[in-house]
Amino acid sequence: MAKPKIYADFHNADPHGRLRLNCAGTAEDLARQQVQLREGLLLTLYADDLDDQGQPDELLVDGVVSFSVDENCWVAAIDWSAIRHASEGRAKQSNGLEGGTASASLEPST
């Protein structure tokens, strides 16, 4: 089963480096895809970005959902060093390489 692809504001991180899943774009994607957030849910998170030519090229990263009692909202732990552009996966696939992701810990640094 593919991970749901959900919008997140990469500038909206809590003090632990987890992305808060409380912006309008996130709520819209969750509703449209009928995704219910729950502990341990794996998501692919995306944010709008541009490539060097000014063309749309989303930022992507995988995350693990949890509920933050301190923040009173759902958050996703991500590996900040694993953020990639969507075009990177397309380039690997067009070259016959796997379009996978780097395996790294999704635990936020303390």
VMD Tcl script that draws the C-alpha trace (Angstrom):
set ca {
  {0.00 0.00 0.00}
  {1.41 3.37 -1.00}
  {1.91 6.04 1.64}
  {-0.57 8.92 1.37}
  {1.01 12.09 -0.05}
  {-0.01 15.00 2.17}
  {0.90 18.69 2.06}
  {2.94 20.07 4.97}
  {4.49 23.46 5.66}
  {8.19 22.65 6.08}
  {8.60 25.97 7.95}
  {6.07 24.89 10.59}
  {8.18 22.61 12.81}
  {7.88 22.16 16.56}
  {10.90 22.51 18.91}
  {11.69 18.80 18.32}
  {11.94 19.28 14.54}
  {8.66 17.52 13.79}
  {6.35 19.01 11.18}
  {3.03 20.21 12.55}
  {0.17 18.78 10.50}
  {-2.24 21.64 11.17}
  {-2.17 23.93 8.14}
  {-5.02 24.40 5.66}
  {-3.31 22.50 2.83}
  {-2.74 19.52 5.13}
  {-6.39 19.48 6.23}
  {-7.54 19.69 2.59}
  {-5.34 16.76 1.49}
  {-6.39 14.65 4.48}
  {-10.08 15.29 3.77}
  {-9.77 14.77 0.00}
  {-7.92 11.46 0.44}
  {-10.01 10.43 3.46}
  {-6.90 9.87 5.59}
  {-7.35 9.67 9.37}
  {-4.19 10.57 11.30}
  {-3.10 7.96 13.84}
  {0.02 7.07 15.78}
  {2.66 5.45 13.57}
  {0.98 6.27 10.25}
  {3.56 6.61 7.44}
  {3.11 9.56 5.09}
  {4.94 11.16 2.23}
  {4.90 14.88 2.95}
  {5.32 17.50 0.26}
  {5.77 21.24 -0.03}
  {5.79 23.54 -3.03}
  {9.19 24.52 -4.42}
  {10.82 25.50 -7.71}
  {13.76 24.06 -9.63}
  {16.69 26.11 -10.96}
  {14.63 27.12 -14.01}
  {11.73 28.35 -11.91}
  {9.52 25.35 -12.72}
  {7.45 23.60 -10.01}
  {9.44 20.83 -8.30}
  {7.91 19.66 -5.01}
  {9.98 18.90 -1.94}
  {9.26 15.39 -0.60}
  {10.08 13.56 2.62}
  {8.69 10.53 4.41}
  {7.35 10.96 7.93}
  {5.89 9.09 10.87}
  {2.79 10.56 12.53}
  {2.30 11.02 16.27}
  {0.18 13.22 18.48}
  {2.03 15.93 20.38}
  {0.45 16.53 23.75}
  {2.66 19.62 24.25}
  {1.56 21.12 20.92}
  {-1.98 19.66 21.08}
  {-1.79 18.69 17.40}
  {-0.65 15.92 15.09}
  {3.00 16.06 14.00}
  {5.26 14.04 11.73}
  {8.83 13.08 12.58}
  {11.03 13.42 9.51}
  {14.70 13.06 8.63}
  {15.57 16.59 7.54}
  {18.58 15.32 5.58}
  {16.29 13.06 3.49}
  {14.26 15.92 1.95}
  {14.44 15.60 -1.83}
  {12.95 17.18 -4.93}
  {10.32 15.21 -6.85}
  {12.49 15.53 -9.97}
  {15.24 13.50 -8.27}
  {12.96 10.45 -8.18}
  {11.87 10.99 -11.77}
  {15.51 11.22 -12.92}
  {16.37 7.94 -11.17}
  {13.35 6.19 -12.72}
  {14.13 7.48 -16.22}
  {17.70 6.18 -15.85}
  {16.40 2.74 -14.91}
  {17.35 3.13 -11.25}
  {15.04 2.53 -8.32}
  {13.13 5.59 -7.21}
  {13.41 4.72 -3.52}
  {14.29 6.85 -0.55}
  {17.31 6.90 1.65}
  {16.99 4.77 4.73}
  {17.57 6.96 7.74}
  {16.12 7.37 11.17}
  {12.91 9.35 11.29}
  {13.44 10.18 14.95}
  {13.82 13.90 15.64}
  {17.11 15.00 17.10}
  {17.00 16.09 20.71}
}
mol new
graphics top color blue
foreach p $ca { graphics top sphere $p radius 0.5 }
foreach p [lrange $ca 0 end-1] q [lrange $ca 1 end] { graphics top cylinder $p $q radius 0.2 }
display resetview
